[in-house]
Amino acid sequence: MNSPADILDAIYQDFSVWAAQSKGRVHVARDLEAALALVAEAAPGGWTAVLHWQGEDPAGTGVRRGYVVEHNLRIFLQANLGPTAKPDMALIRATAARPNPFLGLVAQVRTRMLQYVFPGVRPPGDRLSYKGCSDQAGMGGYLVAVYSLLFGVFAPIEMPAEGELISLGVVV
């Protein structure tokens, strides 16, 4: 389990079941544009999460260099805040339609993501790291809130076996 597909699929399987318990829907997006389109099309009830693999970075220097990458995973969370006289208050207070304030849901999603453990890398690299959260303005309807959370996880990459190496005949 070290490819982006393996990691995203494992998160999707668990996260979908967890989200459904609180009227949440989960989607996977191929790119940022598709993620934003899914957020804009979200249904009026409940909430929506869109998982997006945003690429990978080399793990850095030392022993890990060249053998381990950090996958960047972004989750967009969307929910309608209204209809109420003060829809923005649904960010911080429960409403008749939403028993949990939306920013409370953001915190719950962050906690859920930080509970995941991935085999194959020594701790603490076997867990997601939290890289921050930001609001996403101007998506969906007038009474819609959207936040984006970014996580990273280290994973070893599959190296070719000795018999699969290709000599280019150039001395460097």
N, C-alpha and C positions, 0 to 999 in steps of 0.2 A: 504494500500500500504506500506508494510514493508518487504516483502521477497526479497531475491536477484533477483528472477525471475521478480517480479513486478518492481523493480528499473531498472534492465537492459532492460526490455521490454519497459518501458516508455522512457528511453533514446534512445533506438534503433529506436522506432517509429518516434520520432522527428528528431533525428540526421540523419536518412536515407533520409528524405525529404530535410533537409537542405543541406546535402552533395551532393545530386543529382543536385542541382542548380549550382554546380561548377564542374561537371563531377566526383564526388566522389562516391565510392561504400562503403557500410558498411556491415561488417560481425560480427557474434558473435562466439566466440571460447570457447570450453569446458574447455580447460586448456592451459598452457603456450606453450606446444609443438604444439598444434593445431593452436594457434595464430601465432606462428612463421612460420608454414607451409602455412597458408593463406597469410601471408605477402610475403613469397618467391614465391608464385604462382600468385601474383597479375598481372593484365593485364598491358600492356605497356603504355596505355593512361590514362589520368586523375590521380586520386589518390585513395588510399584504406585506410580505417580505420577498425581496428579489435578491437571490444569491448570484454573485458575479466573480469569476476568477479573473483578477486584474493583471495577471502576469507573475513573473518571478524575478528575483534578484540574486546575484551570487551571495553566498553566505558571508563573505568577507575574507579575512586573511587567516593564515595559519593552517591547521590540519584540515579544516572544512573546505578551504578554497578548491573549487573545481569538482568537489564530490557532493556538496550539499547546497541547496538553493533555499531561498525563503519565498514561499508562495504568498501572494497578496490577495486576500479575499475581502470583497466589499459586500455589505448587506444594506439594501435600501429598505426602510420601513415607512409604510404609508398608512394613514388612517384619516377618515373624515372626522372633523371635530364637531360638526353641527348636526341638526339645526338647534341652536340655542341663541339666546340674546347676546351672549358673549362667548363665541366659539373658542377663542384663544384660551379661555379658562380651562378647557378640556385638556390642555397640556399638563396642568398641575392639579386638577380636581376631577373626581369621578362625576359622571353625569348619569342620567337615566339610561342612555344608550350605551355608555361605556363605564363599567364598574371600576376600571383601573385608569388613572390618568395616563395620557399617551407617553409622557416622559418616564413614567413608571414602567411602561412596556419597553421603552428603549433600554432602561437599566436591566430589566429581566432578560432581554435578548443578549445584552453584553455578558451577563452572568452565565447564561446558557452556553454561549460560545466558549467562554473561558473554562467550562467544565470538560470540554472534549480533550482527550488524550490520544496521541497518535503513536503507534509502535514504530521502532526503527531508528529513532534518534534518542540520544541520552537526554535525560531531564537537565535543564528546563526546556530544551528545544523541542520536546515532544508535545508541547501544549501551544495553543494559539497565544500570540501576544497581541495586546490591544494597542492600536495606533491612533485612536481618536474617533471623534464623531463630529459631524457638521450638519447644519440644516441645508435643505435643497429648496430654494425658493422657486415659485412660479410653475409648479407641476400640478396637473390635475385640476380640480375645481377650486373655487374660492375658499371653501371651508376645509381644505385638505392640508395636513401636515406631513412632511417627508423629511426623514433624517437618514444620513448615510454613516455607517460604522465601518471602520477599516481594521482588519486583523492580518497577522502574518503567522506563518508556521514554517519551520525548517523541515526539510525532507531530503533524504539522500537521493541522488539521481543514479539511474542505472548506468553503470560503466560497461563498455564492451569487454568481453573476455579476451584473454591474450591471443587466442586463435582468430579473433575477429578484427584485429588491428590491421590497418592498411599503411604500409610503408610508402612514403612519397619519394624516398631516395635523396632527400635534401638534408645536409648536415646543418644544424643550426647551433 
